[in-house]
Amino acid sequence: MTDKTVQQQDESQLVAARRAKMGRWIEDYGVYPWGHREDGLISLESARSLFDQSAHDAFKEDDSNDARPRVKVAGRCIQHRAMGKLTFLVIRDDTGDLQISCSKAAMPIEQFKVASKLDYGDIIVAEGAMGMTNKGEICVWADSFTLSCKSLAPPPEKFHGLNDSELRYRQRYVDMYTSQDTIKTFKARSLIVSTIRTFMHGEGYLEVETPMMQPIAGGAAAKPFETHHNALGIPLFLRVAPELYLKRLLVGGMRKVFEINRNFRNEGVSKRHNPEFTMLESYQAFGDCETMLELTEGMVRASANAVGNASAIQFGDFAIDYEKPFDRIAYGTLFEKALDCSMFDEKAIRAKASELGFGDAETKNHWLLVSDLFDAHAEQTIEQGRPTFVTDFPSAISPLTRPHENEPALSYRWELFVGDMEIANAYTELNDPDLQLQRFTEQMDGADDEVNAFRSLDEDFINALRVGMPPAGGLGLGIDRLVMLLTGMESIRDVILFPLMRPQEQSDEIGS
């Protein structure tokens, strides 16, 4: 018999015991184990804050004028101790923990019997006075106690939390109620998104929504997820980026737009990649990449201040300072420092690529080879503990970006790196329809076959540019990665409530 089989049998016996207990409560005490609507509830944090030391000190059990604040609270039982005529339990909600103290003399006997036999994980409602135990623990001295949901599944290791990281992601609902840190992380995520939205509104940006199902997979060089619309009889793609739709809004006359959106890319899964991820994309008519740089720095700083001390937020080994002005370095400067040759020197580039073991050093497009070398060797030299804008990317790898007037091989584009991750990307947008058409054609010719199999020319977008799009700056910022940085989480799965996972059966087969 395998360890897994033994575990399943043990869990089955525990579930059976809980079901039996529930049956006895229903029969003996008339308990309805699935609860009802409860009005007047307050959070456990709010209840704790109402504790009045002077009222507690003045209270005497035989005094009918009890001045202690009364509260009604609900939560999940995470600790339990029955001591004859007294029962003590700790309950938890999304604001923290609070002790509930139950006296046999203070409540109906049926309620006390349920309280004294409660299981870990049961959800209860208690009402009573805020007081303190003889050991100095702030608590609710309950005179009313109701079971609101009987938990049939035993919790992991008596609420010490889920140690198996894969199980934490699969059963996030258990991870959340057993780990206050998990709740804290996702509260921080919500605050960060709210801060970004408020910041963008404050800068005069209009929030919009663009299609998630698109007839053409455009806006980024990525493999899409395919689907099919039965009624219309057409293939569709889950969007890889909203860029081309947002730019159409600039053509239509909107000056500043943004969207906090889900994108989908049918690519690898890692600590920093999830196939479904959240982005902020924004565009400003008559702006440029410098406009977006200033916007991004302010937005990231505001988000850092919202969740902690922006001058020192720990991520891995680094206490990152978001208060100081962010660093800047040109792509070519970083490339030359790391690889000891100019990215404009095609002969030297091919020799360096061959030296470093790139099998396509002699045949690949020069600028695509530069990009590969940069990703493999130059990017990792960026100082991880300093937010750094890498500017002036090659035009050949920036098909939607306006080229420099004096050096067309370079583009008005930057990427923001923090903690060894790229978290944002911005352009001075290309609004020349003829050059855009040329770039799209070159991109389709140069991309790998797997991506090209799903790509077709977005002629309507080219037509929109012919109608006329004002000069503009555009930004894409990865919300998930920003949350990682600002909460100290080093895996993207720790900041996504329900990350994509391999089905349990397949995972078990691979594990065996």
Secondary structure as a PSIPRED ss2 file (coil, helix, strand):
# PSIPRED VFORMAT (PSIPRED V4.0)

   1 M C   1.000  0.000  0.000
   2 T C   1.000  0.000  0.000
   3 D H   0.000  1.000  0.000
   4 K H   0.000  1.000  0.000
   5 T H   0.000  1.000  0.000
   6 V H   0.000  1.000  0.000
   7 Q H   0.000  1.000  0.000
   8 Q H   0.000  1.000  0.000
   9 Q H   0.000  1.000  0.000
  10 D H   0.000  1.000  0.000
  11 E H   0.000  1.000  0.000
  12 S H   0.000  1.000  0.000
  13 Q H   0.000  1.000  0.000
  14 L H   0.000  1.000  0.000
  15 V H   0.000  1.000  0.000
  16 A H   0.000  1.000  0.000
  17 A H   0.000  1.000  0.000
  18 R H   0.000  1.000  0.000
  19 R H   0.000  1.000  0.000
  20 A H   0.000  1.000  0.000
  21 K H   0.000  1.000  0.000
  22 M H   0.000  1.000  0.000
  23 G H   0.000  1.000  0.000
  24 R H   0.000  1.000  0.000
  25 W H   0.000  1.000  0.000
  26 I H   0.000  1.000  0.000
  27 E H   0.000  1.000  0.000
  28 D H   0.000  1.000  0.000
  29 Y H   0.000  1.000  0.000
  30 G C   1.000  0.000  0.000
  31 V C   1.000  0.000  0.000
  32 Y C   1.000  0.000  0.000
  33 P C   1.000  0.000  0.000
  34 W C   1.000  0.000  0.000
  35 G C   1.000  0.000  0.000
  36 H C   1.000  0.000  0.000
  37 R C   1.000  0.000  0.000
  38 E C   1.000  0.000  0.000
  39 D C   1.000  0.000  0.000
  40 G C   1.000  0.000  0.000
  41 L C   1.000  0.000  0.000
  42 I C   1.000  0.000  0.000
  43 S C   1.000  0.000  0.000
  44 L H   0.000  1.000  0.000
  45 E H   0.000  1.000  0.000
  46 S H   0.000  1.000  0.000
  47 A H   0.000  1.000  0.000
  48 R H   0.000  1.000  0.000
  49 S H   0.000  1.000  0.000
  50 L C   1.000  0.000  0.000
  51 F C   1.000  0.000  0.000
  52 D C   1.000  0.000  0.000
  53 Q H   0.000  1.000  0.000
  54 S H   0.000  1.000  0.000
  55 A H   0.000  1.000  0.000
  56 H H   0.000  1.000  0.000
  57 D H   0.000  1.000  0.000
  58 A H   0.000  1.000  0.000
  59 F C   1.000  0.000  0.000
  60 K C   1.000  0.000  0.000
  61 E C   1.000  0.000  0.000
  62 D C   1.000  0.000  0.000
  63 D C   1.000  0.000  0.000
  64 S C   1.000  0.000  0.000
  65 N C   1.000  0.000  0.000
  66 D C   1.000  0.000  0.000
  67 A C   1.000  0.000  0.000
  68 R C   1.000  0.000  0.000
  69 P C   1.000  0.000  0.000
  70 R E   0.000  0.000  1.000
  71 V E   0.000  0.000  1.000
  72 K E   0.000  0.000  1.000
  73 V E   0.000  0.000  1.000
  74 A E   0.000  0.000  1.000
  75 G E   0.000  0.000  1.000
  76 R E   0.000  0.000  1.000
  77 C E   0.000  0.000  1.000
  78 I E   0.000  0.000  1.000
  79 Q E   0.000  0.000  1.000
  80 H E   0.000  0.000  1.000
  81 R E   0.000  0.000  1.000
  82 A E   0.000  0.000  1.000
  83 M E   0.000  0.000  1.000
  84 G C   1.000  0.000  0.000
  85 K C   1.000  0.000  0.000
  86 L E   0.000  0.000  1.000
  87 T E   0.000  0.000  1.000
  88 F E   0.000  0.000  1.000
  89 L E   0.000  0.000  1.000
  90 V E   0.000  0.000  1.000
  91 I E   0.000  0.000  1.000
  92 R E   0.000  0.000  1.000
  93 D E   0.000  0.000  1.000
  94 D C   1.000  0.000  0.000
  95 T C   1.000  0.000  0.000
  96 G E   0.000  0.000  1.000
  97 D E   0.000  0.000  1.000
  98 L E   0.000  0.000  1.000
  99 Q E   0.000  0.000  1.000
 100 I E   0.000  0.000  1.000
 101 S E   0.000  0.000  1.000
 102 C E   0.000  0.000  1.000
 103 S E   0.000  0.000  1.000
 104 K C   1.000  0.000  0.000
 105 A C   1.000  0.000  0.000
 106 A C   1.000  0.000  0.000
 107 M C   1.000  0.000  0.000
 108 P C   1.000  0.000  0.000
 109 I H   0.000  1.000  0.000
 110 E H   0.000  1.000  0.000
 111 Q H   0.000  1.000  0.000
 112 F H   0.000  1.000  0.000
 113 K H   0.000  1.000  0.000
 114 V H   0.000  1.000  0.000
 115 A H   0.000  1.000  0.000
 116 S H   0.000  1.000  0.000
 117 K C   1.000  0.000  0.000
 118 L C   1.000  0.000  0.000
 119 D C   1.000  0.000  0.000
 120 Y C   1.000  0.000  0.000
 121 G C   1.000  0.000  0.000
 122 D C   1.000  0.000  0.000
 123 I E   0.000  0.000  1.000
 124 I E   0.000  0.000  1.000
 125 V E   0.000  0.000  1.000
 126 A E   0.000  0.000  1.000
 127 E E   0.000  0.000  1.000
 128 G E   0.000  0.000  1.000
 129 A E   0.000  0.000  1.000
 130 M E   0.000  0.000  1.000
 131 G E   0.000  0.000  1.000
 132 M E   0.000  0.000  1.000
 133 T C   1.000  0.000  0.000
 134 N C   1.000  0.000  0.000
 135 K C   1.000  0.000  0.000
 136 G C   1.000  0.000  0.000
 137 E C   1.000  0.000  0.000
 138 I E   0.000  0.000  1.000
 139 C E   0.000  0.000  1.000
 140 V E   0.000  0.000  1.000
 141 W E   0.000  0.000  1.000
 142 A E   0.000  0.000  1.000
 143 D E   0.000  0.000  1.000
 144 S E   0.000  0.000  1.000
 145 F E   0.000  0.000  1.000
 146 T E   0.000  0.000  1.000
 147 L E   0.000  0.000  1.000
 148 S E   0.000  0.000  1.000
 149 C E   0.000  0.000  1.000
 150 K C   1.000  0.000  0.000
 151 S C   1.000  0.000  0.000
 152 L C   1.000  0.000  0.000
 153 A C   1.000  0.000  0.000
 154 P C   1.000  0.000  0.000
 155 P C   1.000  0.000  0.000
 156 P H   0.000  1.000  0.000
 157 E H   0.000  1.000  0.000
 158 K H   0.000  1.000  0.000
 159 F H   0.000  1.000  0.000
 160 H C   1.000  0.000  0.000
 161 G C   1.000  0.000  0.000
 162 L C   1.000  0.000  0.000
 163 N C   1.000  0.000  0.000
 164 D C   1.000  0.000  0.000
 165 S H   0.000  1.000  0.000
 166 E H   0.000  1.000  0.000
 167 L H   0.000  1.000  0.000
 168 R H   0.000  1.000  0.000
 169 Y H   0.000  1.000  0.000
 170 R H   0.000  1.000  0.000
 171 Q C   1.000  0.000  0.000
 172 R H   0.000  1.000  0.000
 173 Y H   0.000  1.000  0.000
 174 V H   0.000  1.000  0.000
 175 D H   0.000  1.000  0.000
 176 M H   0.000  1.000  0.000
 177 Y H   0.000  1.000  0.000
 178 T H   0.000  1.000  0.000
 179 S C   1.000  0.000  0.000
 180 Q H   0.000  1.000  0.000
 181 D H   0.000  1.000  0.000
 182 T H   0.000  1.000  0.000
 183 I H   0.000  1.000  0.000
 184 K H   0.000  1.000  0.000
 185 T H   0.000  1.000  0.000
 186 F H   0.000  1.000  0.000
 187 K H   0.000  1.000  0.000
 188 A H   0.000  1.000  0.000
 189 R H   0.000  1.000  0.000
 190 S H   0.000  1.000  0.000
 191 L H   0.000  1.000  0.000
 192 I H   0.000  1.000  0.000
 193 V H   0.000  1.000  0.000
 194 S H   0.000  1.000  0.000
 195 T H   0.000  1.000  0.000
 196 I H   0.000  1.000  0.000
 197 R H   0.000  1.000  0.000
 198 T H   0.000  1.000  0.000
 199 F H   0.000  1.000  0.000
 200 M H   0.000  1.000  0.000
 201 H H   0.000  1.000  0.000
 202 G H   0.000  1.000  0.000
 203 E C   1.000  0.000  0.000
 204 G C   1.000  0.000  0.000
 205 Y C   1.000  0.000  0.000
 206 L E   0.000  0.000  1.000
 207 E E   0.000  0.000  1.000
 208 V C   1.000  0.000  0.000
 209 E C   1.000  0.000  0.000
 210 T C   1.000  0.000  0.000
 211 P C   1.000  0.000  0.000
 212 M C   1.000  0.000  0.000
 213 M E   0.000  0.000  1.000
 214 Q E   0.000  0.000  1.000
 215 P C   1.000  0.000  0.000
 216 I C   1.000  0.000  0.000
 217 A C   1.000  0.000  0.000
 218 G C   1.000  0.000  0.000
 219 G C   1.000  0.000  0.000
 220 A C   1.000  0.000  0.000
 221 A C   1.000  0.000  0.000
 222 A C   1.000  0.000  0.000
 223 K C   1.000  0.000  0.000
 224 P C   1.000  0.000  0.000
 225 F C   1.000  0.000  0.000
 226 E E   0.000  0.000  1.000
 227 T E   0.000  0.000  1.000
 228 H E   0.000  0.000  1.000
 229 H E   0.000  0.000  1.000
 230 N C   1.000  0.000  0.000
 231 A C   1.000  0.000  0.000
 232 L C   1.000  0.000  0.000
 233 G C   1.000  0.000  0.000
 234 I E   0.000  0.000  1.000
 235 P E   0.000  0.000  1.000
 236 L E   0.000  0.000  1.000
 237 F E   0.000  0.000  1.000
 238 L E   0.000  0.000  1.000
 239 R C   1.000  0.000  0.000
 240 V C   1.000  0.000  0.000
 241 A C   1.000  0.000  0.000
 242 P C   1.000  0.000  0.000
 243 E H   0.000  1.000  0.000
 244 L H   0.000  1.000  0.000
 245 Y H   0.000  1.000  0.000
 246 L H   0.000  1.000  0.000
 247 K H   0.000  1.000  0.000
 248 R H   0.000  1.000  0.000
 249 L H   0.000  1.000  0.000
 250 L H   0.000  1.000  0.000
 251 V H   0.000  1.000  0.000
 252 G H   0.000  1.000  0.000
 253 G C   1.000  0.000  0.000
 254 M C   1.000  0.000  0.000
 255 R C   1.000  0.000  0.000
 256 K E   0.000  0.000  1.000
 257 V E   0.000  0.000  1.000
 258 F E   0.000  0.000  1.000
 259 E E   0.000  0.000  1.000
 260 I E   0.000  0.000  1.000
 261 N E   0.000  0.000  1.000
 262 R E   0.000  0.000  1.000
 263 N E   0.000  0.000  1.000
 264 F E   0.000  0.000  1.000
 265 R C   1.000  0.000  0.000
 266 N C   1.000  0.000  0.000
 267 E C   1.000  0.000  0.000
 268 G C   1.000  0.000  0.000
 269 V C   1.000  0.000  0.000
 270 S E   0.000  0.000  1.000
 271 K C   1.000  0.000  0.000
 272 R C   1.000  0.000  0.000
 273 H E   0.000  0.000  1.000
 274 N C   1.000  0.000  0.000
 275 P C   1.000  0.000  0.000
 276 E E   0.000  0.000  1.000
 277 F E   0.000  0.000  1.000
 278 T E   0.000  0.000  1.000
 279 M E   0.000  0.000  1.000
 280 L E   0.000  0.000  1.000
 281 E E   0.000  0.000  1.000
 282 S E   0.000  0.000  1.000
 283 Y E   0.000  0.000  1.000
 284 Q E   0.000  0.000  1.000
 285 A E   0.000  0.000  1.000
 286 F C   1.000  0.000  0.000
 287 G C   1.000  0.000  0.000
 288 D C   1.000  0.000  0.000
 289 C H   0.000  1.000  0.000
 290 E H   0.000  1.000  0.000
 291 T H   0.000  1.000  0.000
 292 M H   0.000  1.000  0.000
 293 L H   0.000  1.000  0.000
 294 E H   0.000  1.000  0.000
 295 L H   0.000  1.000  0.000
 296 T H   0.000  1.000  0.000
 297 E H   0.000  1.000  0.000
 298 G H   0.000  1.000  0.000
 299 M H   0.000  1.000  0.000
 300 V H   0.000  1.000  0.000
 301 R H   0.000  1.000  0.000
 302 A H   0.000  1.000  0.000
 303 S H   0.000  1.000  0.000
 304 A H   0.000  1.000  0.000
 305 N H   0.000  1.000  0.000
 306 A H   0.000  1.000  0.000
 307 V H   0.000  1.000  0.000
 308 G C   1.000  0.000  0.000
 309 N C   1.000  0.000  0.000
 310 A C   1.000  0.000  0.000
 311 S C   1.000  0.000  0.000
 312 A C   1.000  0.000  0.000
 313 I E   0.000  0.000  1.000
 314 Q E   0.000  0.000  1.000
 315 F E   0.000  0.000  1.000
 316 G C   1.000  0.000  0.000
 317 D C   1.000  0.000  0.000
 318 F E   0.000  0.000  1.000
 319 A E   0.000  0.000  1.000
 320 I E   0.000  0.000  1.000
 321 D C   1.000  0.000  0.000
 322 Y C   1.000  0.000  0.000
 323 E C   1.000  0.000  0.000
 324 K C   1.000  0.000  0.000
 325 P C   1.000  0.000  0.000
 326 F C   1.000  0.000  0.000
 327 D E   0.000  0.000  1.000
 328 R E   0.000  0.000  1.000
 329 I E   0.000  0.000  1.000
 330 A E   0.000  0.000  1.000
 331 Y H   0.000  1.000  0.000
 332 G H   0.000  1.000  0.000
 333 T H   0.000  1.000  0.000
 334 L H   0.000  1.000  0.000
 335 F H   0.000  1.000  0.000
 336 E H   0.000  1.000  0.000
 337 K H   0.000  1.000  0.000
 338 A H   0.000  1.000  0.000
 339 L H   0.000  1.000  0.000
 340 D C   1.000  0.000  0.000
 341 C C   1.000  0.000  0.000
 342 S C   1.000  0.000  0.000
 343 M C   1.000  0.000  0.000
 344 F C   1.000  0.000  0.000
 345 D C   1.000  0.000  0.000
 346 E H   0.000  1.000  0.000
 347 K H   0.000  1.000  0.000
 348 A H   0.000  1.000  0.000
 349 I H   0.000  1.000  0.000
 350 R H   0.000  1.000  0.000
 351 A H   0.000  1.000  0.000
 352 K H   0.000  1.000  0.000
 353 A H   0.000  1.000  0.000
 354 S H   0.000  1.000  0.000
 355 E H   0.000  1.000  0.000
 356 L C   1.000  0.000  0.000
 357 G C   1.000  0.000  0.000
 358 F C   1.000  0.000  0.000
 359 G C   1.000  0.000  0.000
 360 D C   1.000  0.000  0.000
 361 A C   1.000  0.000  0.000
 362 E C   1.000  0.000  0.000
 363 T C   1.000  0.000  0.000
 364 K C   1.000  0.000  0.000
 365 N C   1.000  0.000  0.000
 366 H H   0.000  1.000  0.000
 367 W H   0.000  1.000  0.000
 368 L H   0.000  1.000  0.000
 369 L H   0.000  1.000  0.000
 370 V H   0.000  1.000  0.000
 371 S H   0.000  1.000  0.000
 372 D H   0.000  1.000  0.000
 373 L H   0.000  1.000  0.000
 374 F H   0.000  1.000  0.000
 375 D H   0.000  1.000  0.000
 376 A H   0.000  1.000  0.000
 377 H H   0.000  1.000  0.000
 378 A H   0.000  1.000  0.000
 379 E H   0.000  1.000  0.000
 380 Q H   0.000  1.000  0.000
 381 T H   0.000  1.000  0.000
 382 I C   1.000  0.000  0.000
 383 E C   1.000  0.000  0.000
 384 Q C   1.000  0.000  0.000
 385 G C   1.000  0.000  0.000
 386 R C   1.000  0.000  0.000
 387 P C   1.000  0.000  0.000
 388 T E   0.000  0.000  1.000
 389 F E   0.000  0.000  1.000
 390 V E   0.000  0.000  1.000
 391 T E   0.000  0.000  1.000
 392 D C   1.000  0.000  0.000
 393 F C   1.000  0.000  0.000
 394 P E   0.000  0.000  1.000
 395 S H   0.000  1.000  0.000
 396 A H   0.000  1.000  0.000
 397 I H   0.000  1.000  0.000
 398 S C   1.000  0.000  0.000
 399 P C   1.000  0.000  0.000
 400 L C   1.000  0.000  0.000
 401 T E   0.000  0.000  1.000
 402 R C   1.000  0.000  0.000
 403 P E   0.000  0.000  1.000
 404 H C   1.000  0.000  0.000
 405 E C   1.000  0.000  0.000
 406 N C   1.000  0.000  0.000
 407 E C   1.000  0.000  0.000
 408 P C   1.000  0.000  0.000
 409 A C   1.000  0.000  0.000
 410 L E   0.000  0.000  1.000
 411 S E   0.000  0.000  1.000
 412 Y C   1.000  0.000  0.000
 413 R E   0.000  0.000  1.000
 414 W E   0.000  0.000  1.000
 415 E E   0.000  0.000  1.000
 416 L E   0.000  0.000  1.000
 417 F E   0.000  0.000  1.000
 418 V E   0.000  0.000  1.000
 419 G C   1.000  0.000  0.000
 420 D C   1.000  0.000  0.000
 421 M E   0.000  0.000  1.000
 422 E E   0.000  0.000  1.000
 423 I E   0.000  0.000  1.000
 424 A E   0.000  0.000  1.000
 425 N E   0.000  0.000  1.000
 426 A E   0.000  0.000  1.000
 427 Y E   0.000  0.000  1.000
 428 T E   0.000  0.000  1.000
 429 E E   0.000  0.000  1.000
 430 L C   1.000  0.000  0.000
 431 N C   1.000  0.000  0.000
 432 D C   1.000  0.000  0.000
 433 P H   0.000  1.000  0.000
 434 D H   0.000  1.000  0.000
 435 L H   0.000  1.000  0.000
 436 Q H   0.000  1.000  0.000
 437 L H   0.000  1.000  0.000
 438 Q H   0.000  1.000  0.000
 439 R H   0.000  1.000  0.000
 440 F H   0.000  1.000  0.000
 441 T H   0.000  1.000  0.000
 442 E H   0.000  1.000  0.000
 443 Q H   0.000  1.000  0.000
 444 M H   0.000  1.000  0.000
 445 D H   0.000  1.000  0.000
 446 G H   0.000  1.000  0.000
 447 A C   1.000  0.000  0.000
 448 D C   1.000  0.000  0.000
 449 D H   0.000  1.000  0.000
 450 E H   0.000  1.000  0.000
 451 V H   0.000  1.000  0.000
 452 N H   0.000  1.000  0.000
 453 A C   1.000  0.000  0.000
 454 F C   1.000  0.000  0.000
 455 R C   1.000  0.000  0.000
 456 S C   1.000  0.000  0.000
 457 L C   1.000  0.000  0.000
 458 D C   1.000  0.000  0.000
 459 E H   0.000  1.000  0.000
 460 D H   0.000  1.000  0.000
 461 F H   0.000  1.000  0.000
 462 I H   0.000  1.000  0.000
 463 N H   0.000  1.000  0.000
 464 A H   0.000  1.000  0.000
 465 L H   0.000  1.000  0.000
 466 R H   0.000  1.000  0.000
 467 V H   0.000  1.000  0.000
 468 G H   0.000  1.000  0.000
 469 M C   1.000  0.000  0.000
 470 P C   1.000  0.000  0.000
 471 P C   1.000  0.000  0.000
 472 A E   0.000  0.000  1.000
 473 G E   0.000  0.000  1.000
 474 G E   0.000  0.000  1.000
 475 L E   0.000  0.000  1.000
 476 G E   0.000  0.000  1.000
 477 L E   0.000  0.000  1.000
 478 G E   0.000  0.000  1.000
 479 I H   0.000  1.000  0.000
 480 D H   0.000  1.000  0.000
 481 R H   0.000  1.000  0.000
 482 L H   0.000  1.000  0.000
 483 V H   0.000  1.000  0.000
 484 M H   0.000  1.000  0.000
 485 L H   0.000  1.000  0.000
 486 L H   0.000  1.000  0.000
 487 T H   0.000  1.000  0.000
 488 G C   1.000  0.000  0.000
 489 M C   1.000  0.000  0.000
 490 E C   1.000  0.000  0.000
 491 S C   1.000  0.000  0.000
 492 I H   0.000  1.000  0.000
 493 R H   0.000  1.000  0.000
 494 D H   0.000  1.000  0.000
 495 V C   1.000  0.000  0.000
 496 I C   1.000  0.000  0.000
 497 L C   1.000  0.000  0.000
 498 F C   1.000  0.000  0.000
 499 P C   1.000  0.000  0.000
 500 L C   1.000  0.000  0.000
 501 M C   1.000  0.000  0.000
 502 R C   1.000  0.000  0.000
 503 P C   1.000  0.000  0.000
 504 Q H   0.000  1.000  0.000
 505 E H   0.000  1.000  0.000
 506 Q H   0.000  1.000  0.000
 507 S H   0.000  1.000  0.000
 508 D H   0.000  1.000  0.000
 509 E H   0.000  1.000  0.000
 510 I H   0.000  1.000  0.000
 511 G H   0.000  1.000  0.000
 512 S C   1.000  0.000  0.000
